[in-house]
Amino acid sequence: MEAALYGPGGFYVRPGGPGPAGHFRTSVHASALYAGAVARLLGWVDERLGHPDRLDLVDVGAGRGELLAGVLAALEPGTAARVRPYAVERAAAPQGLDPRIRWVAEPPRGVTGLLFANEWLDNVPLEIAEDGRYVLVAPDGTESGGGPLEGEDLAWLERWWPDPGRAEIGRPRDEAWASAVACLERGLAVAVDYAHTRAARPPFGTLTGFRAGREVPPVPDGSCDVTAHVALDACAGPGAVLLSQREALTALGVSGGRPPLALARTDPAAYVRALAGAGEAAELTARGGLGDFGWLVQPVGIPAWRP
């Protein structure tokens, strides 16, 4: 999985092409309302920090920088002038990137502000287990049985995925998230992803692939995204809050409610815009879709954010 995603010619690091947006649709790509919601969350963090001279905004797994660009556009000028935006991405920076955005391979240390990771943890490589043994995968995707589980991997499964059968060993995600949170001096760290909790682990796992907008077999040859849902409850540190994207975005002002019909009579153009926005909001908060994504909210040195 590491080689297929991040090795030479890997899915996320090969030059050119449309980037992740050309292969799958995330909340960032679905609507500018998402960036607006993140901007409002950054504003909440800014208030709790006492409006520091430097307000860090770190986007982990930044793709082509779309979320950062959207948040900067949504902020009022005074706040935007204080924001120091970082795009954390293993691929090279795209052409035409906003010059305010610092493109880095690892999160900076000593962050004061908001660290946001949208659909990053699902692409942190992990091992697959089945019936108490590791699953080995050939370059063409063919699977075979490996050796018995042992050590920290076995301990992680016994604690977080105790049901026998097929499982994804999420320990590397826990470690990756803890490392990212450790970069915060004060502020909020948020991970957003398709996720599950211990009470409802999928009995057959979730490993899959995506290419050109279609779900495909997870062949680890660099031709497709290879991804698995995240055990967000295992990642959570002390004081963390787990909630759905529907709850989070609703609290941040994203509403799929239909605009009043009276607006259609007084300002038809505004009504059409509001109707389009309502449709986008409905997609971001939909049951059975993006609205079911998990939000892991981890405070560091400030109160936890809750809807």
C-alpha positions, 0 to 999 in steps of 0.5 A: 500500500505504501509503494502503490500510493507513495512510492516511485510512480505511486498514485499520489506522487506521480507528476501531472494529471488531475490529482485526487479530484480526478478520481474521487469526490470529497467534501472539499470538491463537492461544495465551497460551503465546506471550506466556509464551514472550516473557515468558521471553525478556524474563527472559533479557534481564533477566538479561544486563542485570543486572536494571536498575531499568527494563526496557523492553518495546517491542511494534512493531505492537502491534495492540490491545495483546494481546501486552503484556497477556499478557506482563505477566500472565505475569511474576512481580510483582517483574519486572513492577513494573520493566517499562516497556511500550510499544505502538508502533501507528499506530492509536488506543489501544483502550478498556480498555487496561492503564494501565501500557502507553504507547501511542506512534506510534514506538519510544522511543529509548534502550531497555534491554530487549526490542524485539519485532515480531510480524508487523509487517514484512510490513505495511511498504509496499514496491514490486513488480517484474516482469521488471525493471520496477515494477508499478503498481496501480490502486485496484481492484487492476488491475496494469500495467507501470511504468518500469524498476527503478533506483537503490537498488531495482535494487541491492537486487534484484540482491543479495537477489532476483537471479532474474528474474520477480516480486519484492517489493523489501524495501528499506523493510523493511530500513530500518524494521528498522534504524531500530527496532534503532537505538532499542535502547541495550542488549538484544535486538530480535526480528522474527517474520514469515512469511519467506523467504531468498535461497536460496528466494525465491518465484518469483511473489512473495507479495503477498496480502490478508486480510479476515475470516479469508479470503485475498482479492485484495490490492486497495489500497482499505483494505478488506483487509490487504495483506501480503507475506512478509519477506526476513528475511535482508536485514534482519539486521544484524551478529551477528543470528541467524535461526531458525524459530519452532519452534526458538525456541518449543521453546527457550522451553519451548513443547512440543506433547508429550502429557501423561502418561496417568497424570495423567488418573487422578490429576487429570482436570481438570489433564490436560484443561488440559495436553492443551489446552495441548499442542494450542495448542503444536502449532499454534504450532510446526506445520510448514507453519504458524506453526512455519515463521515466521522469527525474526530475533534481533538483539543490541545490547550483550549476547550473542545469544540462541540455542536 
